[in-house]
Amino acid sequence: TLGLGITATHPIYDIADGRSVFAGVLSVDYRFDDIGLFLQESYGDNIFPTTLVAVFEEKNPYNLIGLSTGTEPSILVLSEDQSKPCPFDRGDDVPCVPLRVGMENLVGTPDDEVLVRAFQEHKKANFPRELVVSKTEDSIDADIWVSQSSIYEQPGTSLRWRIII
């Protein structure tokens, strides 16, 4: 995920002379690749071969956070033309930037296509809590998948992620 992530912070206060006094900040960094690795280890092919998980931001463009399929939630593109992939994978003077991938633009494995179709069906139904049925293709003999959508949020913050399983 090219170092992309999120930082959670919380102020710490101490009591001095009967008053609350600012003492510092507790901060934890979560890298998106660590979230993706957790999903792979918990729901990947070796654990639950028919369970797929996508975590993404709740609001449009539904940027990816992590996937159980192992597909990266961002791509590296040229700084001057973000429609072109970066020809380098590392270095100090690489003229490239990470570009977040939205759920609707996810491409990768056949399992990613299943997640995209599930996302499309959930979005069309306004992300219900009930189970949603999707098919891998529009033919009569297509594989059928059942999925459910849920919100993960941190109270008191603007963090709201949607999870499809």
C-alpha positions as CSV (number, residue, x, y, z in Angstrom):
1,T,0.0,0.0,0.0
2,L,3.0,2.2,-0.4
3,G,3.1,3.3,3.2
4,L,-0.5,4.6,3.3
5,G,-2.4,4.3,6.5
6,I,-4.2,6.0,9.3
7,T,-3.2,7.5,12.6
8,A,-5.4,7.3,15.7
9,T,-4.7,9.9,18.4
10,H,-6.1,10.6,21.9
11,P,-5.1,13.3,24.3
12,I,-3.8,12.3,27.7
13,Y,-4.6,14.4,30.8
14,D,-3.2,14.3,34.3
15,I,-4.6,15.7,37.5
16,A,-2.5,18.5,39.2
17,D,-3.8,20.6,42.0
18,G,-7.3,19.3,41.4
19,R,-7.3,20.3,37.8
20,S,-7.1,18.4,34.6
21,V,-3.7,19.2,32.9
22,F,-2.7,18.2,29.4
23,A,0.1,15.6,29.7
24,G,0.6,14.4,26.1
25,V,-0.9,12.5,23.2
26,L,-1.2,8.7,22.7
27,S,-0.9,7.9,19.0
28,V,-1.1,4.6,17.0
29,D,-0.4,4.2,13.3
30,Y,-2.2,1.6,11.3
31,R,-0.8,0.9,7.9
32,F,-3.3,-0.3,5.3
33,D,-0.9,-3.1,4.3
34,D,-1.1,-4.4,7.9
35,I,-4.9,-4.4,7.8
36,G,-4.8,-6.2,4.4
37,L,-2.3,-8.8,5.8
38,F,-4.6,-9.3,8.8
39,L,-7.6,-10.0,6.5
40,Q,-5.5,-12.4,4.4
41,E,-4.3,-14.3,7.4
42,S,-7.7,-14.4,8.9
43,Y,-9.9,-15.1,5.8
44,G,-7.5,-16.0,3.0
45,D,-7.6,-19.2,0.9
46,N,-5.9,-21.3,3.5
47,I,-8.4,-20.4,6.3
48,F,-11.8,-19.8,4.7
49,P,-11.5,-20.4,1.0
50,T,-15.0,-19.2,0.2
51,T,-15.0,-16.2,2.5
52,L,-14.0,-12.8,1.0
53,V,-13.7,-9.5,2.9
54,A,-13.4,-6.0,1.7
55,V,-12.9,-2.9,4.0
56,F,-13.4,0.5,2.4
57,E,-14.4,4.0,3.2
58,E,-18.1,4.6,3.7
59,K,-18.3,7.6,1.4
60,N,-17.9,7.8,-2.4
61,P,-15.4,7.1,-4.0
62,Y,-15.3,4.2,-1.4
63,N,-11.5,4.1,-1.2
64,L,-10.1,0.7,-0.3
65,I,-8.6,0.0,3.1
66,G,-7.8,-3.7,2.9
67,L,-8.8,-6.9,1.1
68,S,-8.6,-10.6,2.1
69,T,-7.6,-11.3,-1.6
70,G,-4.2,-9.7,-1.2
71,T,-4.8,-7.0,-3.8
72,E,-3.3,-3.7,-2.9
73,P,-5.7,-0.9,-2.1
74,S,-3.6,1.7,-3.9
75,I,-1.4,1.9,-7.0
76,L,1.8,3.8,-7.8
77,V,1.4,6.3,-10.7
78,L,3.5,8.9,-12.3
79,S,3.3,12.3,-10.5
80,E,3.0,14.3,-13.7
81,D,0.4,11.9,-15.4
82,Q,-1.6,9.9,-12.9
83,S,-3.2,7.9,-15.7
84,K,0.2,6.1,-16.2
85,P,1.6,3.5,-13.9
86,C,5.0,4.2,-12.3
87,P,7.8,2.4,-14.1
88,F,9.9,2.3,-10.8
89,D,9.1,0.4,-7.7
90,R,11.5,2.1,-5.3
91,G,14.2,4.8,-5.0
92,D,14.8,8.2,-3.5
93,D,14.0,10.3,-6.6
94,V,11.1,8.3,-7.9
95,P,8.7,10.7,-9.7
96,C,5.6,8.7,-8.6
97,V,2.8,9.0,-6.0
98,P,0.4,6.5,-4.5
99,L,-3.2,6.7,-5.8
100,R,-6.0,5.2,-3.8
101,V,-8.3,2.7,-5.5
102,G,-12.0,3.0,-5.1
103,M,-14.1,-0.1,-4.6
104,E,-15.8,0.4,-8.0
105,N,-12.5,0.5,-9.7
106,L,-11.0,-2.6,-8.1
107,V,-9.4,-5.0,-10.6
108,G,-7.2,-7.9,-9.8
109,T,-8.1,-11.5,-9.0
110,P,-11.4,-13.3,-9.8
111,D,-12.2,-13.0,-6.1
112,D,-11.9,-9.2,-6.4
113,E,-14.5,-9.4,-9.1
114,V,-16.8,-11.2,-6.7
115,L,-16.3,-8.4,-4.1
116,V,-16.9,-5.7,-6.8
117,R,-20.2,-7.4,-7.7
118,A,-21.2,-7.7,-4.1
119,F,-20.4,-4.1,-3.6
120,Q,-22.5,-3.1,-6.6
121,E,-25.5,-5.0,-5.3
122,H,-25.1,-3.6,-1.7
123,K,-24.8,0.0,-3.1
124,K,-27.8,-0.5,-5.3
125,A,-29.8,-1.6,-2.2
126,N,-28.4,1.3,-0.1
127,F,-26.2,-1.0,1.9
128,P,-28.8,-2.9,3.9
129,R,-28.0,-5.0,7.0
130,E,-29.7,-8.0,5.4
131,L,-27.9,-10.5,3.3
132,V,-27.5,-9.6,-0.4
133,V,-27.2,-12.1,-3.2
134,S,-24.9,-11.4,-6.2
135,K,-23.8,-13.5,-9.2
136,T,-20.3,-13.7,-10.7
137,E,-21.8,-13.0,-14.1
138,D,-25.2,-12.5,-15.6
139,S,-25.7,-16.0,-17.1
140,I,-28.1,-18.5,-15.6
141,D,-25.4,-20.9,-14.5
142,A,-23.3,-18.2,-12.8
143,D,-21.9,-18.8,-9.2
144,I,-24.1,-17.2,-6.6
145,W,-22.6,-15.4,-3.6
146,V,-24.3,-14.1,-0.4
147,S,-22.8,-11.2,1.4
148,Q,-23.5,-8.8,4.2
149,S,-22.5,-5.2,4.8
150,S,-21.6,-3.6,8.1
151,I,-20.2,-0.3,9.4
152,Y,-17.1,0.0,11.5
153,E,-16.8,3.4,13.2
154,Q,-14.8,5.0,16.1
155,P,-17.2,7.0,18.3
156,G,-16.2,10.7,18.6
157,T,-14.2,10.6,15.3
158,S,-15.0,10.8,11.6
159,L,-13.8,7.3,10.9
160,R,-16.5,5.2,9.2
161,W,-15.5,2.2,7.2
162,R,-17.8,-0.3,5.5
163,I,-17.1,-4.0,5.6
164,I,-18.5,-6.5,3.1
165,I,-18.1,-10.2,3.9
